[in-house]
Each structure stands twice: as structure tokens, then as C-alpha cells.
Amino acid sequence: MVTEEKQKILTVADRCDACNAQAFVIAKKESKELFFCGHHFAKHKEVVYNWSSEVIDERDFINKKSESST
């Protein structure tokens, strides 16, 4: 069985536009980007999907230890 590993785009330096916590979601529309932590994305998920043309959701990486912290 072959599994495809999801490539991580966001870094620890990417911050939520609402609260400055670590961002795990990017919503894109044209040349604009909004960054969300898991909490604020969940809170505004429907609005985010209606506004954006692309959503990159990396919440699967929440609580995973980064390679730089090993």
C-alpha cells in the first residue's frame, strides 16, 4: 500500500490574522491571503469557504512536533 504524505506549506512563523496564534489554514482570493488558527477557522469556516477561491487546511499538523524542535 502506498500512502501520499501531505506537504506542509505553513511555518511556525505564519500567524493567525485574528489572534496571532500559529496559523494552520490559509484562505486565498485573487492576490489576498488570510491566515487562521484552528479555532478561528472552525468558528468562521462557512464564511471563509464562501469568500475564498482556495483554502489550504493544514489542521492535521496541529500537535505534530516540527522537525526543528527535535
MDAnalysis code that builds the backbone (N, CA, C; Angstrom):
import MDAnalysis as mda
import numpy as np

u = mda.Universe.empty(210, n_residues=70, atom_resindex=np.repeat(np.arange(70), 3), trajectory=True)
u.add_TopologyAttr("name", ["N", "CA", "C"] * 70)
u.add_TopologyAttr("resid", np.arange(1, 71))
u.add_TopologyAttr("resname", ["MET", "VAL", "THR", "GLU", "GLU", "LYS", "GLN", "LYS", "ILE", "LEU", "THR", "VAL", "ALA", "ASP", "ARG", "CYS", "ASP", "ALA", "CYS", "ASN", "ALA", "GLN", "ALA", "PHE", "VAL", "ILE", "ALA", "LYS", "LYS", "GLU", "SER", "LYS", "GLU", "LEU", "PHE", "PHE", "CYS", "GLY", "HIS", "HIS", "PHE", "ALA", "LYS", "HIS", "LYS", "GLU", "VAL", "VAL", "TYR", "ASN", "TRP", "SER", "SER", "GLU", "VAL", "ILE", "ASP", "GLU", "ARG", "ASP", "PHE", "ILE", "ASN", "LYS", "LYS", "SER", "GLU", "SER", "SER", "THR"])
u.atoms.positions = np.array([
    [0.840, -1.187, 0.000],
    [0.000, 0.000, 0.000],
    [0.879, 1.242, 0.000],
    [0.616, 2.175, -0.896],
    [1.366, 3.420, -0.986],
    [0.504, 4.543, -0.437],
    [1.073, 5.325, 0.484],
    [0.342, 6.467, 1.019],
    [1.075, 7.736, 0.613],
    [0.312, 8.730, 0.278],
    [0.892, 10.006, -0.116],
    [0.980, 10.894, 1.114],
    [2.180, 11.405, 1.395],
    [2.362, 12.268, 2.548],
    [2.008, 13.696, 2.176],
    [1.228, 14.335, 3.009],
    [0.800, 15.703, 2.769],
    [1.977, 16.650, 2.980],
    [2.194, 17.554, 2.023],
    [3.282, 18.517, 2.111],
    [2.830, 19.726, 2.923],
    [3.622, 20.124, 3.905],
    [3.290, 21.264, 4.755],
    [3.787, 22.544, 4.108],
    [2.924, 23.542, 4.033],
    [3.259, 24.840, 3.443],
    [3.510, 25.890, 4.520],
    [2.648, 25.914, 5.534],
    [2.755, 26.919, 6.587],
    [3.909, 26.615, 7.533],
    [4.483, 27.673, 8.099],
    [5.569, 27.522, 9.063],
    [5.120, 28.036, 10.423],
    [5.938, 27.837, 11.422],
    [5.643, 28.330, 12.769],
    [5.548, 29.854, 12.767],
    [6.213, 30.502, 11.852],
    [6.198, 31.968, 11.770],
    [4.886, 32.514, 11.200],
    [4.091, 31.687, 10.526],
    [2.807, 32.140, 9.978],
    [1.796, 32.244, 11.111],
    [1.165, 33.417, 11.223],
    [0.299, 33.704, 12.371],
    [-1.133, 33.988, 11.942],
    [-2.066, 33.647, 12.789],
    [-3.495, 33.895, 12.573],
    [-3.742, 35.408, 12.521],
    [-4.477, 35.847, 11.510],
    [-4.799, 37.271, 11.386],
    [-5.768, 37.740, 12.465],
    [-6.472, 36.837, 13.107],
    [-7.440, 37.213, 14.137],
    [-6.819, 37.326, 15.522],
    [-5.885, 36.412, 15.855],
    [-5.389, 36.384, 17.244],
    [-3.880, 36.213, 17.374],
    [-3.171, 36.080, 16.264],
    [-1.717, 35.934, 16.244],
    [-1.211, 34.575, 16.732],
    [-2.091, 33.603, 16.907],
    [-1.647, 32.239, 17.222],
    [-1.072, 31.621, 15.944],
    [-0.452, 30.465, 16.054],
    [0.102, 29.806, 14.872],
    [-1.010, 29.491, 13.880],
    [-0.775, 29.845, 12.617],
    [-1.773, 29.614, 11.565],
    [-1.657, 28.201, 11.007],
    [-2.789, 27.576, 10.778],
    [-2.857, 26.254, 10.172],
    [-3.745, 26.232, 8.928],
    [-4.345, 27.374, 8.585],
    [-5.209, 27.467, 7.414],
    [-4.917, 28.778, 6.689],
    [-4.836, 28.700, 5.351],
    [-4.729, 29.901, 4.518],
    [-5.953, 29.924, 3.613],
    [-6.617, 31.065, 3.572],
    [-7.708, 31.281, 2.632],
    [-7.219, 32.281, 1.598],
    [-7.357, 31.926, 0.313],
    [-6.845, 32.785, -0.754],
    [-7.984, 33.224, -1.668],
    [-7.877, 34.475, -2.106],
    [-8.792, 35.015, -3.114],
    [-8.023, 36.071, -3.888],
    [-7.866, 35.820, -5.182],
    [-7.080, 36.687, -6.054],
    [-5.688, 36.866, -5.439],
    [-5.279, 38.094, -5.136],
    [-3.938, 38.307, -4.571],
    [-3.960, 38.424, -3.048],
    [-5.100, 38.155, -2.426],
    [-5.238, 38.288, -0.973],
    [-5.113, 36.935, -0.284],
    [-4.561, 36.955, 0.922],
    [-4.459, 35.752, 1.763],
    [-4.857, 36.105, 3.185],
    [-5.642, 35.248, 3.795],
    [-5.976, 35.360, 5.214],
    [-5.489, 34.101, 5.905],
    [-4.877, 34.267, 7.073],
    [-4.336, 33.162, 7.846],
    [-5.211, 32.949, 9.082],
    [-5.459, 31.670, 9.408],
    [-6.312, 31.337, 10.550],
    [-5.672, 30.253, 11.410],
    [-5.826, 30.386, 12.718],
    [-5.512, 29.283, 13.622],
    [-6.667, 28.286, 13.503],
    [-6.537, 27.134, 14.097],
    [-7.595, 26.127, 14.032],
    [-8.905, 26.620, 14.624],
    [-8.817, 27.341, 15.736],
    [-10.012, 27.835, 16.432],
    [-10.794, 28.825, 15.563],
    [-10.096, 29.833, 15.042],
    [-10.795, 30.856, 14.268],
    [-11.277, 30.335, 12.913],
    [-10.576, 29.386, 12.333],
    [-11.082, 28.791, 11.100],
    [-12.373, 28.024, 11.379],
    [-12.372, 27.218, 12.433],
    [-13.576, 26.452, 12.777],
    [-14.752, 27.386, 13.065],
    [-14.463, 28.495, 13.731],
    [-15.509, 29.455, 14.087],
    [-16.107, 30.131, 12.851],
    [-15.279, 30.377, 11.810],
    [-15.712, 31.130, 10.636],
    [-15.650, 30.315, 9.343],
    [-15.650, 29.002, 9.469],
    [-15.432, 28.102, 8.332],
    [-16.364, 28.385, 7.151],
    [-17.641, 28.511, 7.391],
    [-18.601, 28.716, 6.310],
    [-18.323, 30.025, 5.568],
    [-18.059, 31.092, 6.300],
    [-17.769, 32.388, 5.684],
    [-16.469, 32.323, 4.894],
    [-15.465, 31.657, 5.451],
    [-14.172, 31.536, 4.777],
    [-14.333, 30.801, 3.450],
    [-15.045, 29.692, 3.449],
    [-15.245, 28.947, 2.207],
    [-16.052, 29.746, 1.184],
    [-17.019, 30.524, 1.632],
    [-17.804, 31.350, 0.709],
    [-16.977, 32.485, 0.117],
    [-16.045, 33.044, 0.883],
    [-15.219, 34.173, 0.433],
    [-14.084, 33.738, -0.483],
    [-13.442, 32.650, -0.185],
    [-12.180, 32.310, -0.831],
    [-12.341, 31.499, -2.104],
    [-11.299, 31.565, -2.925],
    [-11.244, 30.719, -4.113],
    [-10.415, 29.463, -3.841],
    [-9.605, 29.494, -2.778],
    [-8.787, 28.336, -2.389],
    [-8.577, 28.353, -0.880],
    [-8.709, 27.205, -0.253],
    [-8.437, 27.064, 1.176],
    [-7.403, 25.953, 1.341],
    [-6.309, 26.290, 2.004],
    [-5.278, 25.303, 2.317],
    [-5.404, 25.017, 3.804],
    [-5.833, 23.820, 4.129],
    [-6.133, 23.419, 5.507],
    [-5.076, 22.436, 5.989],
    [-4.253, 22.899, 6.921],
    [-3.195, 22.055, 7.484],
    [-3.457, 21.744, 8.956],
    [-4.719, 21.709, 9.345],
    [-5.029, 21.415, 10.748],
    [-4.614, 20.011, 11.152],
    [-4.381, 19.137, 10.189],
    [-3.885, 17.792, 10.510],
    [-2.506, 17.859, 11.174],
    [-1.811, 18.975, 10.984],
    [-0.475, 19.125, 11.559],
    [-0.488, 19.693, 12.976],
    [-1.664, 20.093, 13.463],
    [-1.743, 20.595, 14.839],
    [-1.288, 19.481, 15.783],
    [-0.469, 19.823, 16.726],
    [0.089, 18.926, 17.741],
    [1.175, 17.995, 17.217],
    [1.569, 18.131, 15.961],
    [2.694, 17.363, 15.459],
    [3.962, 18.145, 15.717],
    [4.965, 17.460, 16.195],
    [6.221, 18.098, 16.525],
    [6.963, 18.463, 15.244],
    [7.431, 19.717, 15.153],
    [8.161, 20.125, 13.965],
    [9.573, 19.538, 13.987],
    [10.158, 19.376, 12.811],
    [11.499, 18.819, 12.721],
    [12.527, 19.715, 13.390],
    [12.283, 21.017, 13.416],
    [13.235, 21.948, 14.022],
    [13.247, 21.862, 15.546],
    [12.220, 21.233, 16.131],
    [12.154, 21.161, 17.591],
    [12.612, 19.814, 18.141],
    [13.165, 18.962, 17.297],
    [13.615, 17.649, 17.775],
    [14.974, 17.718, 18.398],
])
